[in-house]
Amino acid sequence: MKRKNNHKLNIISVQKFIREKSKYIFTPLDLQRYFKVNYDTARKFILRGINKNIYLKLRRGLYSLAETPPNNYLIANRLYEPSYISFDTALSYCGIIPETVYSITSATTKTTRRFVAGGIEYTYQKLRKEFFTGYRAIKYQGETVLLAEPEKALADYLYFIGLKKRSLSYERLNLEKIQKSKLTAYVKLFKRPKINNLIKNIYAQSRKPQRIY
């Protein structure tokens, strides 16, 4: 005898599903599997919800609740996978640069991409697979997200400066939270000796007296 599906696809049941399964970012496939409906039914249900401002489209095939969207770091992890948050965003989070960074930059092994979701810009910089390391899972606003260690975020940043794809935009870096030996070890992964000169320069700059305005 065929087992009856007790999960009916409607707004209340989807909200319950999101809450109980922690599916704050979901796909039509998630609804298809849980509610035992076909893919097109799940997709059209979500599209109707978007028109009613119930669901928010993050990118094609990826959605969240419009009223209570997930935090931006979780969105960054899920928009383009595999990826981890790094560069300026991670440096700001770790207190290595004083500036607040409003766009979110991540490292990925895939092609460099840029997305805008919910008015926030998400940028993904490509690293080779052997460089895709040095990140950890942390709790951020109640969710588990992937973020570069402070030393790896700085190493990634310096690597792109060495490639002349970035410039050293910050006058002073707070290096107190950086283990220099760990930074050097991550930089070695990139096999670009010129980055060592950048490290010497930023440490020399950090030892200079701060200017008083």
N, C-alpha and C positions, 0 to 999 in steps of 0.2 A: 504493500500500500504506500502511495506517495505521501511523503511527509508534508504537512501543510506549512506554508510560510506565514509566520506570525508577525513579520515585519512589513507593515504597509508603508509604501512610499508617500509621505506627505510632509508638510513643513515641520510639524511637531516631532514626528519620528526621526527626521533627519537631524534636527537640533539635538535630540536625545542621543542619536548615534555619534554625532560630533563630540558631545560632552563625554560620553561613556568610553568611547574608543580613542579619545584625544586626537581626533582627526580634524584639527583646526585648519588644515589645508587638505583639500580632498579633490578627487577626480571623479569623472563619471564611472570609471571602472570600480572605484570604491563602493559607490551606490549600487552598481550592477551586482556585485558579489554579495553585498550584505542584504539587499532587499530582493534578490533573486528576480530581477527584471532584465530586459535586454538593454544593451548599451545605448541604443537610440532613445529609449524611454527615459533612461537616467540623464542623458545629455539634454533632452528637451525640457525635463523637469528643472534642471539647473538654469537653463536659459530663461525659462519663465520666471524663476526666482530673481534672476538678475534684472529683468524688466520691472520687477516689483521692488527693487532695491533691498532684497533679502540676502542675496549672495553677491559677492564681489569677484570679478574676473581678475586674477593676478597675471595670467598669461593664458594662451590657448590650452585648454584642458586642465587648468589648475585654478581652484576656487577656494573662497573662504566665506565666512559670514560677514556681511557688510557692516553690521552694527558693532560687532566685537571681533575685528580682524586680529590675526596673530601678530606677535611682535615682529619688527622689521628684520631682526637677525634670523629668525626662523624662516621668514619669507625668502631672505637671501639664500639660505641653505637649500631651499626647495625649488626655487625658480629655475635653477640651472645646476644640475648634478652631474658628476661630483664636484663639490666646491667647499671651501672653508673661508671664513671672513679673515682678511689680512690687510696689509698695506696701511694706509692712513686710518681706516676705520678701526682696526685692531690696535694701532698705536694710540689713537685717541682713547679707546676703551681702557687701555692699560695705563693711561696717564703719562705716556712717553712724549706726546705732543700736547700742548695746552689747549689747542683749538678744538672746537666742536666740529665734527665732520658730518654734514647732512646727507651726502650721498654715501652709499655703502659699496665698498670695493672688496671683491673676493678673488681668491686664486682658484683656477680650474685646470683640468687637463684637456679640456675641450677648446674649441675655437673661441677667441675673444668675442664677447658679446656685451650688449647693453640693453637693459629693459627699464621701463617706467611702470610702476605699479602703485596705485594709491597715491600718486603724486610724488613718490620717492624714486630716485634714480638708483639702479643697481648695475654695477659694472663688474665684469668678470675678465680677469687677465690670465692668459694661458701660461702655464708652466709645464715643462716636460714631466713625465710620470715620476722620474727619479728625484725630482725636486718637490713633488707633492707629498710633503711630510711636515712634521713639526706643529701639528694642530691638536687640539684636545676638545673634549666635550665639556661644556660648562653649563651651569644653570643661569639663564638670563630671562628675567621677568616671568619666572615660573616654567620656562620651557628649556629643553636641552638643545643647545646649538653648538656648532663646530666653529671654533675660533683659534687662530694662530697663537702659539706661545709668543710672548713679547719679543724674544730673540729672533724667532722665525719671521714675524711680521716685519721687523726691521731689516732682516736679511733679504726678504722678498722686495722690500722697498728699495734697498741699496742695489739689488740686482737690476732692477728696471732703470735706476739712475745710470748704472754702468752700461746698460744697453742704449742709453740716451732716449729712452721712452718716457722718462720722468725727469723732473729736476728737484733739487733739494729745496723744497718750498718752505721749510720751517727753520727760522733763525737759530733756534736752540732746542735741543732734544734733552729730556730728562732721562739720563742714563742710569739713575740709581736703581731702577728696577730691572736693569739689563745685566745678565751675567756675561761678561766679555768673552770668557772661554767658550760658552755655549753659542754666542753670536758667531764667533770665529769658526766653530765647528759647522754651523749651518751654512756659512758663507762658502766654506770649502766644497760643499756639494755642487755649487755652481761652476767651479773650476775657472774662475775669472780673477786672477791675482790683483787686478786693478781695484777690485772692491776693497781690498785691505787698505789701500790708500784713503778711500772714503772713510773707513772706520777710524783711521788715524786722525783725519781731519775733524770728524764730529766729536771725537774725544778731546782733541786740542781745543776746539771751540767751546766745549762744555766747561773747560777749566778757566776760561777767560772771565774776568769780572763782568757782571751784568751791568748794562748801561742804565743810568738813571735819567729819566725824562722829566 
